[in-house]
Amino acid sequence: MPLQALGYAGFGSADLEDWRQFGTGLVGLQAVERSPSLLAFRMDDRKQRIVIDRSLPDGARFFGWEVADAAALDALAARLEQAETAVIAEPQTSADTRRVRALISFRDPAGNRLEAFYDAEIDDTPFSPGRSISGFRTGPLGLGHAVLTVENIDAVMPFYVDVLGFGLSDYMQKPFRAYFFHINARHHSLALIETGRNGMHHLMVELFSLDDVGQSYDVALSEPERVSVTLGRHTNDLMTSFYAKTPSSFMIECGWGGREIDPKTWRPFELQDGPSLWGHERVWLPPADREVARDMRMRAAAAGVRAPVQVMDGNYKLLSGTCPWWDSVGNADRQL
């Protein structure tokens, strides 16, 4: 795959102070001043992962996709031009602003500004979270994932799959039409939701600890109308998460326990049990669609749909068996 990970994302907003308080106090990001009009957030050893730019209009957005090196960037530019997509080789001043060695920019069929880059700058000081959290799961998996709303998925998907090389992870048709795409072991780095309009739906960041998410949820609950999707667990990437309304017109998903896949062997499928195993009451959905989603969760519960928790070494402790029946059930049965 020519793209390796979602490296950074940026958004236009005049509400820099609101963003600072939201990013540090709720999500746990580290705020870094770049200029009077530019606020950057760190979430690991890189100099920046999320950028809020006052000079851009509200609603403007850009996404930086990482490639391996200069040769890969040139190859991607040639591939885009062959697909009749206009490509701009951005000046060094733009690369310096993004804190990368070099970058190109182009747009997807929905008009979203995409950038590709290589060699992101590493900060010489350790990451210092805005509040006490364990940290964010990034590295080769990238920043997290971006979910875009589109007028028509069929008009946009071929660009991401055939030109940029994304792999389809899975998809759903109810309670809304959504397709999920991967470029590394993260279950999805991009998703498209068909809503009849092009826009930004949410950005997901994955924390190391479930308690980090729970404590962020407490912060969100203390602020009126901050929670847009209640705490719950997804059926496809198995993430336990909630969604908070940002100072802009989209959400940030704070999650834990995201699924890893093997892109070489993964086979896409249609999700039949809805987007969530439990929870995730979606305030943003129309009432009729919320009812459909709720019914799907109830059916999943009645059917006993379960999935193993995704954990890393050092982030769990095995308990001794206390139930003869449970101890007699094989691992395969436990995961049903």
Summary of the structure (lengths in Angstrom):
residues: 336
radius of gyration: 20.0
end to end distance: 32.4
largest distance: 66.5
contacts: 1083
relative contact order: 0.13
helix: 25%
strand: 33%
